Amino acid sequence: MSDVNQTEQPKVDLAEVSAELRQVIEFDEVPEAMHYMVTSIHEVSEEAVREAWNELPNSAQNVLDNFEQFHALISVSQAFAGINVMEEFPTLKLPEDMTDEQKEEYRASLLDQVLHNCVKDMVKQIKKARRDPILKRDFTDVFAK
């Protein structure tokens, strides 16, 4: 079992998170074991995600109702990507002369890069959705009441 699953995490009450984040968690059927990770990412990523949102053209912003929906989609995407990185990291062939500290720095750098790429990918997808009705529906279906 990976290190990811060995620490006890606080239980997240979905009634306490934003409506948009709750909708994405429920729509994507995010496992309860990931709820804490998703909400933690959501809290710390707001500034970077808002910067990406503000740089989007209005036509791309109009694919969704608001920034909170965009932020929620990215938070869940980042959580899944982060889990994948952490699960695969032990299988990477790293140089044998790397110290544990260097390995941790590399792991943090790799994780940061993957999380940044999630934002870039979501920006590309939402821009594309302006001209692709099927992709636009994929975005809006998550938040359909």
C-alpha positions as CSV (number, residue, x, y, z in Angstrom):
1,M,0.0,0.0,0.0
2,S,1.2,3.5,-0.8
3,D,2.1,6.2,1.8
4,V,-0.9,8.1,0.6
5,N,-3.4,5.9,2.3
6,Q,-1.6,5.4,5.6
7,T,-2.5,8.6,7.4
8,E,-5.8,9.2,9.0
9,Q,-7.6,12.3,7.5
10,P,-10.4,14.3,9.0
11,K,-13.8,13.5,7.7
12,V,-15.2,16.3,5.4
13,D,-18.9,17.3,5.7
14,L,-19.9,18.1,2.2
15,A,-22.6,20.4,3.5
16,E,-19.8,22.6,4.7
17,V,-18.1,23.0,1.3
18,S,-19.2,25.3,-1.5
19,A,-22.2,24.2,-3.5
20,E,-20.1,24.1,-6.7
21,L,-17.4,21.9,-5.2
22,R,-20.0,19.6,-3.7
23,Q,-21.7,19.3,-7.1
24,V,-18.4,18.3,-8.8
25,I,-17.5,15.8,-6.0
26,E,-20.9,14.2,-6.3
27,F,-21.1,14.2,-10.1
28,D,-17.6,12.7,-10.4
29,E,-18.3,10.3,-7.5
30,V,-15.1,11.3,-5.8
31,P,-14.3,8.6,-3.1
32,E,-14.8,9.8,0.4
33,A,-11.2,9.0,1.2
34,M,-10.3,11.9,-1.3
35,H,-12.7,14.5,0.1
36,Y,-10.1,16.0,2.5
37,M,-7.5,16.2,-0.3
38,V,-10.0,17.9,-2.7
39,T,-11.0,20.4,-0.1
40,S,-7.4,21.2,0.9
41,I,-6.4,21.7,-2.8
42,H,-9.5,23.9,-3.2
43,E,-8.5,26.1,-0.3
44,V,-4.8,26.6,-1.4
45,S,-5.3,26.9,-5.1
46,E,-7.8,29.7,-5.3
47,E,-5.3,32.5,-6.1
48,A,-3.6,30.7,-9.0
49,V,-7.0,29.4,-10.3
50,R,-8.5,32.9,-10.1
51,E,-5.5,34.3,-12.1
52,A,-6.1,31.7,-14.8
53,W,-9.9,32.6,-14.8
54,N,-9.2,36.3,-15.1
55,E,-7.0,35.7,-18.1
56,L,-9.7,33.8,-19.9
57,P,-11.7,35.7,-22.6
58,N,-15.3,36.5,-21.6
59,S,-16.5,34.0,-24.2
60,A,-14.7,31.2,-22.4
61,Q,-15.8,32.4,-19.0
62,N,-19.4,32.3,-20.2
63,V,-19.2,28.5,-20.8
64,L,-19.7,28.2,-17.0
65,D,-21.8,30.3,-14.7
66,N,-19.0,31.6,-12.5
67,F,-15.5,31.3,-11.2
68,E,-16.6,29.0,-8.4
69,Q,-17.6,26.3,-10.9
70,F,-14.3,26.6,-12.7
71,H,-12.4,26.4,-9.4
72,A,-14.3,23.4,-8.3
73,L,-13.7,21.5,-11.6
74,I,-10.0,22.3,-11.3
75,S,-9.8,21.2,-7.6
76,V,-11.2,17.8,-8.3
77,S,-9.0,17.4,-11.4
78,Q,-5.9,18.3,-9.4
79,A,-6.8,15.8,-6.7
80,F,-7.0,12.9,-9.1
81,A,-3.8,14.0,-10.9
82,G,-2.1,14.4,-7.5
83,I,-3.1,10.9,-6.4
84,N,-1.8,9.4,-9.7
85,V,1.6,11.2,-9.2
86,M,1.9,10.0,-5.6
87,E,1.0,6.4,-6.5
88,E,3.4,6.3,-9.5
89,F,6.3,8.1,-7.7
90,P,7.6,4.9,-5.9
91,T,7.9,3.2,-9.3
92,L,10.1,5.9,-10.9
93,K,13.7,5.0,-11.6
94,L,15.6,7.8,-9.8
95,P,19.4,8.0,-9.8
96,E,20.7,5.9,-6.9
97,D,22.9,8.7,-5.6
98,M,19.8,10.9,-4.9
99,T,19.4,11.6,-1.2
100,D,16.0,11.3,0.5
101,E,15.8,15.1,0.6
102,Q,16.5,15.3,-3.1
103,K,13.8,12.7,-3.8
104,E,11.3,14.7,-1.7
105,E,12.2,17.9,-3.5
106,Y,11.8,16.1,-6.9
107,R,8.5,14.7,-5.8
108,A,7.2,18.1,-4.7
109,S,8.4,19.7,-8.0
110,L,6.8,16.9,-10.0
111,L,3.5,17.3,-8.1
112,D,3.6,21.1,-8.5
113,Q,4.1,20.7,-12.2
114,V,1.2,18.3,-12.6
115,L,-1.1,20.5,-10.6
116,H,-0.1,23.5,-12.7
117,N,-0.7,21.4,-15.9
118,C,-4.3,20.7,-14.7
119,V,-5.0,24.4,-14.7
120,K,-3.5,24.8,-18.1
121,D,-5.5,21.9,-19.5
122,M,-8.7,23.1,-18.0
123,V,-8.1,26.6,-19.6
124,K,-7.5,24.9,-23.0
125,Q,-10.6,22.8,-22.6
126,I,-12.9,25.6,-21.6
127,K,-11.6,27.7,-24.5
128,K,-12.3,24.8,-26.9
129,A,-15.8,24.4,-25.4
130,R,-16.8,27.8,-26.8
131,R,-17.0,26.2,-30.2
132,D,-17.7,22.6,-29.3
133,P,-21.3,22.1,-28.1
134,I,-20.6,18.5,-26.9
135,L,-17.6,19.6,-24.8
136,K,-19.6,22.6,-23.5
137,R,-22.4,20.2,-22.4
138,D,-19.8,18.1,-20.6
139,F,-18.9,21.2,-18.5
140,T,-22.5,22.4,-17.9
141,D,-24.0,18.9,-17.1
142,V,-21.9,18.8,-13.9
143,F,-23.8,21.8,-12.6
144,A,-27.3,21.0,-14.0
145,K,-29.8,21.3,-11.1
